[in-house]
């Protein structure tokens, strides 16, 4: 009886194996195709990596030379920039100095005009009876006895051309 059951179980197992054989073979072949495709892609990538490695220079001396040349150019440009900045500062300083001198001359002219106007007011007050009151605005012009000094525009002198400072050594 045990032999019979064993034989029956063995037959069922063989039958099940035979039944699923085609599906298992198909799955294995499909897996094998996927693996072959992945292998071909990996080999193609390896070839591209080897080509890229071969096309790159082995030493970076050429690049180091280019970087050093660019660094020297940058240093020279910075030195030139510092020199130009000094020259520009000197020019701006001289322009400001000239403008301040012209402003000082204008203020001096205005002070002289104000003194003459004050003297004219005192003269008129002394001639008019000693009252040193300032005339109403427009009254002096209508009476004609106040002589104001006409305002003279400041003389326009061209700014002196500044001499640039000595250049920095290169």
DAUR-V64354 format. One record per backbone hydrogen bond with DSSP energy under -0.5 kcal/mol. CO is the residue of the C=O (numbers start at 1). NH is the residue of the N-H. E is the energy in kcal/mol with one decimal. If there is no record, write none. Layout:
BEGIN
CO/NH/E  CO/NH/E
END
This chain:
BEGIN
1/5/-2.4  2/6/-2.7  3/7/-2.7  4/8/-2.3  5/9/-2.7  6/10/-2.6  7/11/-2.1  8/12/-2.2  9/13/-2.3  10/14/-2.4  11/15/-2.6  12/16/-2.5  13/17/-2.6  14/18/-2.7  15/19/-2.4  16/20/-2.0  17/21/-0.7  18/21/-0.5  20/24/-2.3  21/25/-2.6  22/26/-2.4  23/27/-2.3  24/28/-2.4  25/29/-2.5  26/30/-2.4  27/31/-2.4  28/32/-2.4  29/33/-2.5  30/34/-2.2  31/35/-2.3  32/36/-2.5  33/37/-2.5  34/38/-2.3  35/39/-2.5  36/40/-2.5  37/41/-2.3  38/42/-2.3  39/43/-2.4  40/44/-2.3  41/45/-2.3  42/46/-2.2  43/47/-2.2  44/48/-2.2  45/49/-2.6  46/50/-2.4  47/51/-2.4  48/52/-2.5  49/53/-2.5  50/54/-2.0  51/55/-1.9  52/56/-1.1  60/64/-2.5  61/65/-2.3  62/66/-2.1  63/67/-2.6  64/68/-2.4  65/69/-2.4  66/70/-2.4  67/71/-2.3  68/72/-2.3  69/73/-2.2  70/74/-2.3  71/75/-2.4  72/76/-2.4  73/77/-2.4  74/78/-2.2  75/79/-2.0  76/80/-2.5  77/81/-2.5  78/82/-2.1  79/83/-2.1  80/84/-2.7  81/85/-2.3  82/86/-2.0  83/87/-2.3  84/88/-2.7  85/89/-2.4  86/90/-2.4  87/91/-2.6  88/92/-2.7  89/93/-2.4  90/94/-2.4  91/95/-2.5  92/96/-2.5  93/97/-2.4  94/98/-2.6  95/99/-2.4  96/100/-2.4  97/101/-2.2  98/102/-2.4  99/103/-2.4  100/104/-2.4  101/105/-2.3  102/106/-2.3  103/107/-2.5  104/108/-2.3  105/109/-2.3  106/110/-2.6  107/111/-2.3  108/112/-2.1  109/113/-2.3  110/114/-2.4  111/115/-2.2  112/116/-2.3  113/117/-2.4  114/118/-2.3  115/119/-2.7  116/120/-2.4  117/121/-2.0  118/122/-2.5  119/123/-2.6  120/124/-2.4  121/125/-2.2  122/126/-2.5  123/127/-2.2  124/128/-2.0  125/130/-2.4  126/129/-0.6  130/132/-0.7  131/133/-0.8  136/139/-2.1  136/140/-0.7  138/142/-1.3  139/143/-2.0  140/144/-1.9  140/146/-0.8  145/147/-0.7  146/148/-0.8  148/150/-0.5  151/153/-0.5  155/157/-1.0  156/158/-0.5  160/162/-0.7  162/164/-0.6
END
